[in-house]
Amino acid sequence: MAAAKKKKGKRKVEVVHLVCEETGDYNYTIRRRSGGEKLKLKKYSPRLRRHTLHVEKKK
């Protein structure tokens, strides 16, 4: 008997940028699957030399 193969739905991986909320600089680039909520992370901002909130934006 042949085993039934299930095809998984492929979700595309997209390139998104993490933008500093205070300066508006594009400091980080990440690859992530599409869908879901926008990321909000505390990351280091080189211009301000401290950690600030960064949000996900597509370029």
C-alpha positions as CSV (number, residue, x, y, z in Angstrom):
1,M,0.0,0.0,0.0
2,A,1.2,3.4,-0.8
3,A,1.4,5.9,2.0
4,A,-0.7,9.0,1.4
5,K,1.5,12.1,1.4
6,K,0.1,15.3,2.9
7,K,1.2,18.5,1.3
8,K,1.9,21.2,3.7
9,G,0.8,24.7,2.8
10,K,4.0,26.7,2.2
11,R,4.0,30.2,3.6
12,K,6.3,32.6,1.9
13,V,9.3,34.0,3.8
14,E,9.5,37.8,3.4
15,V,12.1,40.3,4.3
16,V,11.0,42.9,6.8
17,H,12.8,45.8,8.4
18,L,12.8,46.8,12.1
19,V,12.4,50.6,12.3
20,C,13.2,52.6,15.4
21,E,10.1,54.4,16.6
22,E,12.1,57.4,18.0
23,T,14.5,58.1,15.1
24,G,12.8,56.3,12.2
25,D,16.1,54.6,11.2
26,Y,16.0,51.2,9.5
27,N,18.4,49.4,11.9
28,Y,17.6,45.7,11.4
29,T,16.5,43.4,8.6
30,I,14.9,40.0,9.3
31,R,13.4,37.2,7.3
32,R,10.1,35.9,8.6
33,R,7.0,34.1,7.4
34,S,4.1,36.2,6.3
35,G,1.0,36.6,8.4
36,G,0.6,37.1,12.1
37,E,1.0,40.3,14.1
38,K,3.6,42.9,13.5
39,L,6.7,42.6,15.6
40,K,7.5,45.1,18.3
41,L,10.9,44.5,19.9
42,K,13.3,46.4,22.1
43,K,16.5,46.6,20.1
44,Y,19.7,48.7,20.2
45,S,19.6,52.0,18.3
46,P,23.2,53.0,17.4
47,R,22.2,56.7,16.9
48,L,20.7,57.0,20.4
49,R,23.2,54.5,21.9
50,R,20.4,52.8,23.9
51,H,17.7,50.2,23.5
52,T,14.4,51.6,22.0
53,L,11.2,50.1,20.6
54,H,11.5,48.9,17.0
55,V,8.5,48.0,14.9
56,E,8.2,45.9,11.8
57,K,7.7,47.6,8.4
58,K,7.9,46.3,4.9
59,K,10.0,48.4,2.5
